[in-house]
Amino acid sequence: MSKNPIPEPTAPTGTGENERAAARTSDGAPTAAVVTPAGRGAVATIAVQCSPELFDVEPCLFMAANRRSVREQPIDRICFGRWGAAETEAEDVVLCRTGEQTTEIHCHGGSAAANRILRDLAQRGCRAEAWETQLAARGATTAAIEVTQALSRAATLRTAGILLEQQTVLVEELRNLPQADPDQLPERLDNLLRWSEFGVKLTEPWRVVLCGRPNVGKSSLINALLGYTRSIVFDQPGTTRDLLTANAAFDGWPVELTDTAGLRDGGDVIETIGVERARERLKCANLAIIVIDRSRVPTDEDYRLLEAFPDSLRVANKCDLEDAWGGKLPSDAMAVSSLIGDGVEELASEIGRRIAPTVPDAGTPLPVTDRQMRLLQAARKAIEQQDAPAARSAIERCLDDPGEP
């Protein structure tokens, strides 16, 4: 389990930024924040800002295996021990002093152990707060906090790697933009905005929807892509009557796969509701996969579906059986057999390529939140209107906005 990375904040450069950082500085009271993501995990980490003596007051909160007090523990050296004054209530933890006034406590994952430690600290005057508040108190900008929040929600190593870069490259670019050559500023803003939709997508899965006539093998295909049985597979039209979703990753990009009810007219009331939900989901899909059964003679419904989604990824399923389309298959249809696995790996690769056809080079700064994107768009519009003060204000707010948490 990786914790939410809390980078050391770069010293503010502008006078306004100095004032905002000072305004958000901690009042000096001891604080503690859970810095690992919510939910189950192997390890939970609590970052504490206080004097080490807080742990050592009798009865000691932490008993180190090396018998030293917390004050005596070297900085940046991990120490195993037991947390809790009563031996029967104590539990194993790892403690590490990361500075003169900062300590990290690593305990069992989940909420029970972490909450117990927070309660013990609270009894000694240590205020529990969000890790974002700790970052702000240390002078981190709004943009830096937003990037760290985004990184904590990254679902794959590939998206996490891009977001990790933004802790440096995006924040530095936003710091430097107000001092940029006015002739170069429009291009630099355009370069940021070029990747805005991609950057915002890094914290949520791309939506990929499989659709087609009933019984063309959508459920079997999604099972083959996922590697396990998630949908109900049965040789009867109308079996999948509602939306079934599952999370996966293709080429390192997080994806929400949706298996929909077969699209056809007629059917009972429940199936009709499922069809309508399928059509609604298709409207907001990042990628539609049209599945056809190449072992059955094509129908008008097949052709209408292919025509309705010209940008879709077409899949000719059941390629292990004889081709009944008589040479009328779309030329770009991928031949796949969900039964024996032929073409499934190639389909997975194509999904990854379709949802992210272009990827920024390493070190490219990009906005990662809607707020950042809106402010950069506002700055670009202000430049077009020859309103330099408004453009500068939007850029500075994109970096650090006192109205944001």
C-alpha positions as CSV (number, residue, x, y, z in Angstrom):
1,M,0.0,0.0,0.0
2,S,1.5,3.3,-1.0
3,K,0.7,6.4,1.0
4,N,-0.4,9.7,-0.4
5,P,3.0,11.3,-1.3
6,I,3.5,14.5,0.6
7,P,6.3,16.4,-1.2
8,E,8.3,19.0,0.5
9,P,6.8,22.3,-0.7
10,T,9.0,24.6,-2.8
11,A,9.5,28.0,-1.3
12,P,6.9,30.5,-2.6
13,T,8.3,33.1,-5.0
14,G,5.6,35.7,-5.4
15,T,4.5,38.1,-2.7
16,G,0.9,37.1,-2.9
17,E,1.9,33.5,-2.7
18,N,4.0,34.2,0.5
19,E,1.0,35.8,2.1
20,R,-1.3,32.9,1.3
21,A,1.2,30.4,2.6
22,A,1.6,32.4,5.8
23,A,-2.2,32.6,6.2
24,R,-2.5,28.8,6.0
25,T,0.4,28.1,8.4
26,S,-0.5,25.8,11.3
27,D,-1.3,27.5,14.6
28,G,1.5,25.4,16.2
29,A,-0.8,22.8,17.8
30,P,0.1,19.1,17.4
31,T,-1.7,17.6,14.5
32,A,-2.1,14.1,13.1
33,A,-3.4,13.0,9.7
34,V,-3.9,9.6,8.0
35,V,-2.0,9.8,4.7
36,T,-2.9,6.4,3.2
37,P,-6.0,6.1,1.0
38,A,-9.3,5.2,2.6
39,G,-10.4,1.6,2.5
40,R,-8.7,-1.7,3.3
41,G,-5.0,-2.0,3.0
42,A,-2.0,-3.9,4.4
43,V,-0.6,-0.8,6.1
44,A,-2.0,2.6,7.3
45,T,0.3,5.5,7.9
46,I,-0.3,8.5,10.2
47,A,1.8,11.6,9.9
48,V,2.2,13.5,13.2
49,Q,3.5,17.0,13.7
50,C,4.5,17.5,17.3
51,S,7.4,17.4,19.6
52,P,8.6,13.8,20.2
53,E,8.1,14.3,23.9
54,L,4.4,13.9,23.3
55,F,4.9,10.2,22.8
56,D,7.3,9.8,25.8
57,V,5.1,11.3,28.6
58,E,4.2,8.5,31.1
59,P,2.5,6.3,30.3
60,C,4.4,6.1,27.1
61,L,2.4,5.7,23.9
62,F,5.2,3.9,22.1
63,M,7.5,1.3,23.5
64,A,10.4,0.8,21.1
65,A,12.0,-2.6,20.8
66,N,15.4,-0.9,21.2
67,R,14.2,0.5,24.6
68,R,14.9,4.1,23.5
69,S,12.4,6.9,23.8
70,V,11.0,8.5,20.7
71,R,13.2,11.6,21.4
72,E,16.2,9.3,21.3
73,Q,15.3,7.7,18.0
74,P,17.5,8.9,15.1
75,I,15.8,10.8,12.3
76,D,15.0,8.8,9.2
77,R,15.6,5.5,11.0
78,I,12.6,3.1,11.3
79,C,11.9,1.6,14.6
80,F,9.7,-1.4,15.5
81,G,7.8,-1.3,18.7
82,R,4.4,-1.6,20.5
83,W,1.7,1.1,20.6
84,G,-0.4,1.5,23.7
85,A,0.1,1.9,27.4
86,A,-1.5,-1.4,28.4
87,E,0.3,-4.5,27.3
88,T,-3.0,-6.3,26.6
89,E,-4.1,-3.5,24.3
90,A,-0.8,-2.8,22.6
91,E,-0.2,-3.6,18.9
92,D,2.8,-3.8,16.7
93,V,3.7,-0.6,14.8
94,V,6.7,0.9,13.0
95,L,7.6,4.5,13.9
96,C,10.0,6.8,12.0
97,R,11.0,10.3,12.9
98,T,11.1,12.2,9.6
99,G,12.2,15.5,11.2
100,E,12.6,17.3,14.5
101,Q,8.9,17.9,14.8
102,T,7.5,15.2,12.4
103,T,6.9,11.5,12.9
104,E,5.3,8.8,10.9
105,I,3.5,5.8,12.5
106,H,2.8,2.7,10.3
107,C,0.2,0.3,11.6
108,H,-2.1,-2.4,10.4
109,G,-4.3,-1.3,7.5
110,G,-7.9,-0.4,7.7
111,S,-9.6,2.0,10.0
112,A,-9.5,0.3,13.4
113,A,-5.8,0.5,14.3
114,A,-5.4,4.0,12.8
115,N,-8.5,5.4,14.6
116,R,-7.2,3.9,17.9
117,I,-3.9,5.7,17.4
118,L,-5.6,9.0,16.6
119,R,-7.8,8.7,19.7
120,D,-4.7,8.1,21.9
121,L,-3.0,11.2,20.3
122,A,-6.1,13.3,20.7
123,Q,-6.1,12.6,24.5
124,R,-2.7,14.3,24.5
125,G,-3.9,17.4,22.7
126,C,-3.1,16.3,19.1
127,R,-5.7,17.5,16.7
128,A,-6.7,15.1,13.9
129,E,-6.9,16.8,10.5
130,A,-6.9,16.0,6.8
131,W,-3.5,15.4,5.2
132,E,-4.4,18.2,2.7
133,T,-4.6,20.6,5.7
134,Q,-1.1,19.5,6.8
135,L,0.2,20.1,3.3
136,A,-1.3,23.6,3.2
137,A,0.1,24.4,6.6
138,R,3.6,23.6,5.2
139,G,3.2,26.0,2.4
140,A,2.0,23.7,-0.4
141,T,0.1,25.5,-3.2
142,T,-3.5,24.6,-4.2
143,A,-2.2,23.1,-7.4
144,A,0.4,20.9,-5.5
145,I,-2.4,19.7,-3.2
146,E,-4.7,18.9,-6.1
147,V,-2.0,16.9,-7.9
148,T,-1.3,14.9,-4.7
149,Q,-5.0,14.2,-4.3
150,A,-5.2,13.0,-7.9
151,L,-2.2,10.8,-7.3
152,S,-3.9,9.2,-4.3
153,R,-6.7,8.2,-6.6
154,A,-4.6,6.8,-9.4
155,A,-5.7,3.3,-10.3
156,T,-2.7,2.1,-12.3
157,L,1.0,2.5,-12.2
158,R,1.0,4.2,-15.6
159,T,-1.4,6.9,-14.5
160,A,0.3,7.2,-11.2
161,G,3.7,7.8,-12.9
162,I,2.3,10.6,-15.0
163,L,0.6,12.2,-12.0
164,L,3.8,11.9,-9.9
165,E,5.6,13.9,-12.5
166,Q,3.1,16.7,-12.2
167,Q,4.0,17.3,-8.6
168,T,7.1,18.9,-10.1
169,V,6.6,19.8,-13.8
170,L,3.1,21.3,-13.5
171,V,3.7,23.3,-10.4
172,E,6.9,24.6,-11.8
173,E,5.3,25.6,-15.1
174,L,2.5,27.4,-13.2
175,R,5.1,29.3,-11.1
176,N,7.0,30.4,-14.2
177,L,4.1,31.4,-16.4
178,P,3.5,34.8,-14.9
179,Q,7.1,35.8,-15.7
180,A,7.0,34.3,-19.2
181,D,7.7,36.3,-22.4
182,P,4.3,37.7,-23.4
183,D,4.9,36.5,-27.0
184,Q,5.4,32.9,-25.8
185,L,2.6,32.8,-23.2
186,P,-0.2,31.9,-25.6
187,E,1.7,28.9,-26.9
188,R,2.6,27.7,-23.4
189,L,-1.0,27.9,-22.3
190,D,-2.1,26.1,-25.5
191,N,0.4,23.3,-24.7
192,L,-1.1,22.9,-21.2
193,L,-4.7,22.9,-22.5
194,R,-3.9,20.5,-25.2
195,W,-3.6,17.7,-22.6
196,S,-6.4,19.0,-20.2
197,E,-9.0,16.3,-21.0
198,F,-6.3,13.6,-20.8
199,G,-5.1,14.9,-17.5
200,V,-8.5,15.1,-15.9
201,K,-9.1,11.5,-17.1
202,L,-6.1,10.2,-15.1
203,T,-8.1,9.9,-11.9
204,E,-11.2,8.1,-13.3
205,P,-11.6,5.1,-15.6
206,W,-12.3,5.4,-19.3
207,R,-15.8,4.1,-20.0
208,V,-15.9,1.3,-22.6
209,V,-19.3,-0.1,-23.5
210,L,-19.9,-3.4,-25.3
211,C,-23.2,-3.5,-27.3
212,G,-24.8,-5.5,-30.0
213,R,-27.8,-7.6,-30.8
214,P,-28.9,-10.3,-28.2
215,N,-26.8,-13.4,-28.1
216,V,-23.9,-12.2,-30.2
217,G,-21.5,-13.1,-27.3
218,K,-21.0,-9.8,-25.5
219,S,-21.0,-11.4,-22.1
220,S,-18.6,-14.2,-23.1
221,L,-16.3,-11.5,-24.7
222,I,-16.2,-9.3,-21.6
223,N,-15.5,-12.4,-19.5
224,A,-12.6,-13.3,-21.8
225,L,-11.3,-9.7,-21.5
226,L,-11.5,-9.8,-17.8
227,G,-10.3,-13.3,-17.4
228,Y,-13.1,-14.4,-15.1
229,T,-16.9,-15.0,-15.3
230,R,-18.5,-11.6,-14.4
231,S,-21.6,-11.8,-16.7
232,I,-24.2,-14.4,-17.0
233,V,-23.6,-16.5,-20.1
234,F,-26.5,-18.5,-21.5
235,D,-27.7,-19.3,-25.0
236,Q,-30.9,-17.4,-24.7
237,P,-31.5,-13.9,-26.1
238,G,-32.2,-11.3,-23.4
239,T,-30.1,-13.0,-20.7
240,T,-28.2,-9.8,-19.8
241,R,-31.1,-7.5,-18.9
242,D,-29.2,-4.8,-17.1
243,L,-25.9,-3.1,-17.1
244,L,-23.0,-5.1,-15.7
245,T,-19.8,-3.3,-15.0
246,A,-16.3,-4.3,-14.1
247,N,-12.9,-2.5,-13.8
248,A,-9.9,-3.5,-15.8
249,A,-6.7,-2.0,-17.2
250,F,-5.6,-2.0,-20.8
251,D,-2.1,-0.9,-21.8
252,G,-1.9,0.7,-18.3
253,W,-5.1,2.7,-18.6
254,P,-7.9,2.1,-16.1
255,V,-11.1,1.1,-17.8
256,E,-14.7,0.5,-16.7
257,L,-16.1,-2.2,-19.0
258,T,-19.9,-2.3,-19.3
259,D,-21.8,-5.3,-20.6
260,T,-25.2,-4.1,-21.9
261,A,-28.5,-5.7,-22.7
262,G,-28.8,-6.8,-26.3
263,L,-30.1,-4.0,-28.4
264,R,-33.3,-5.1,-30.1
265,D,-36.9,-4.1,-30.4
266,G,-39.5,-6.0,-28.4
267,G,-38.8,-8.2,-25.4
268,D,-40.5,-8.0,-22.0
269,V,-40.7,-4.9,-19.8
270,I,-37.5,-5.7,-17.8
271,E,-35.5,-6.4,-20.9
272,T,-36.8,-3.1,-22.5
273,I,-35.6,-1.1,-19.5
274,G,-32.2,-2.8,-19.8
275,V,-32.0,-1.8,-23.5
276,E,-32.9,1.8,-22.7
277,R,-30.2,1.9,-20.0
278,A,-27.7,0.5,-22.5
279,R,-28.5,3.3,-25.0
280,E,-28.0,5.9,-22.3
281,R,-24.7,4.4,-21.3
282,L,-23.5,4.5,-24.9
283,K,-24.1,8.2,-25.1
284,C,-21.5,8.9,-22.5
285,A,-19.0,6.1,-23.4
286,N,-15.4,7.0,-24.3
287,L,-15.4,4.0,-26.6
288,A,-18.2,1.8,-27.9
289,I,-17.5,-1.7,-29.0
290,I,-20.0,-3.1,-31.5
291,V,-20.1,-6.9,-31.3
292,I,-21.5,-8.9,-34.2
293,D,-21.9,-12.6,-34.5
294,R,-20.1,-13.6,-37.7
295,S,-21.5,-17.1,-37.5
296,R,-25.0,-15.9,-38.2
297,V,-26.5,-14.3,-41.2
298,P,-26.5,-10.5,-40.7
299,T,-29.8,-8.7,-40.0
300,D,-31.0,-5.1,-40.6
301,E,-30.4,-4.5,-36.9
302,D,-26.7,-5.4,-37.3
303,Y,-26.4,-2.9,-40.2
304,R,-28.3,-0.2,-38.3
305,L,-26.1,-0.6,-35.3
306,L,-22.9,-0.4,-37.3
307,E,-24.1,2.7,-39.1
308,A,-25.2,4.4,-35.8
309,F,-21.7,4.2,-34.3
310,P,-19.2,4.8,-37.2
311,D,-16.4,5.5,-34.8
312,S,-16.9,2.4,-32.8
313,L,-14.5,-0.6,-32.4
314,R,-16.1,-3.4,-34.4
315,V,-15.6,-7.0,-33.2
316,A,-16.6,-10.0,-35.3
317,N,-17.1,-12.6,-32.5
318,K,-17.2,-16.4,-32.9
319,C,-14.4,-16.5,-35.5
320,D,-13.9,-20.1,-34.6
321,L,-17.2,-20.9,-36.5
322,E,-17.9,-20.6,-40.2
323,D,-18.4,-17.1,-41.6
324,A,-22.0,-16.5,-42.4
325,W,-21.7,-12.9,-43.5
326,G,-20.6,-13.9,-47.0
327,G,-17.9,-11.3,-47.4
328,K,-20.0,-8.4,-46.0
329,L,-18.1,-8.0,-42.7
330,P,-16.8,-4.5,-42.1
331,S,-13.2,-4.3,-43.3
332,D,-12.0,-3.0,-40.0
333,A,-13.8,-5.6,-37.8
334,M,-11.5,-7.6,-35.5
335,A,-11.9,-11.3,-35.7
336,V,-12.3,-12.7,-32.1
337,S,-13.4,-15.9,-30.5
338,S,-14.3,-15.4,-26.9
339,L,-14.7,-19.2,-26.6
340,I,-11.1,-20.3,-27.5
341,G,-9.4,-16.9,-26.9
342,D,-8.3,-16.1,-30.5
343,G,-7.9,-12.4,-31.0
344,V,-8.7,-11.4,-27.3
345,E,-5.2,-10.2,-26.6
346,E,-5.1,-8.1,-29.8
347,L,-8.5,-6.7,-28.9
348,A,-7.3,-5.7,-25.4
349,S,-4.3,-3.9,-27.0
350,E,-6.6,-2.1,-29.5
351,I,-8.8,-0.9,-26.6
352,G,-5.8,0.7,-24.9
353,R,-4.8,2.3,-28.2
354,R,-8.3,3.7,-28.9
355,I,-8.9,5.2,-25.6
356,A,-5.6,7.0,-25.4
357,P,-4.4,7.4,-29.1
358,T,-1.9,10.1,-28.1
359,V,0.1,10.3,-24.9
360,P,2.2,13.2,-23.7
361,D,6.0,12.8,-23.6
362,A,7.6,12.3,-20.2
363,G,8.0,15.6,-18.4
364,T,5.1,17.3,-20.1
365,P,3.1,19.5,-17.7
366,L,-0.7,19.1,-17.9
367,P,-3.7,20.1,-15.7
368,V,-5.3,17.4,-13.7
369,T,-8.5,19.0,-12.4
370,D,-11.4,20.8,-13.8
371,R,-10.5,23.8,-11.7
372,Q,-7.1,24.0,-13.3
373,M,-8.5,23.6,-16.8
374,R,-11.1,26.3,-16.3
375,L,-8.6,28.8,-15.0
376,L,-6.1,28.1,-17.8
377,Q,-8.9,28.5,-20.3
378,A,-9.8,31.8,-18.7
379,A,-6.2,33.0,-18.9
380,R,-6.1,32.1,-22.6
381,K,-9.3,34.0,-23.3
382,A,-8.0,37.0,-21.4
383,I,-4.9,37.1,-23.6
384,E,-7.1,37.0,-26.7
385,Q,-8.9,40.0,-25.2
386,Q,-5.6,41.7,-24.5
387,D,-6.3,41.8,-20.8
388,A,-2.9,40.9,-19.3
389,P,-3.9,41.6,-15.6
390,A,-6.8,39.1,-15.9
391,A,-4.6,36.5,-17.5
392,R,-2.0,36.8,-14.8
393,S,-4.7,36.6,-12.1
394,A,-6.2,33.4,-13.6
395,I,-2.7,31.8,-13.8
396,E,-1.9,32.8,-10.2
397,R,-5.2,31.4,-9.0
398,C,-4.5,28.2,-10.9
399,L,-1.3,27.8,-8.9
400,D,-2.7,28.9,-5.6
401,D,-6.2,29.9,-4.8
402,P,-6.9,31.1,-1.2
403,G,-10.5,30.3,-1.7
404,E,-9.8,26.6,-2.3
405,P,-9.0,24.1,0.6
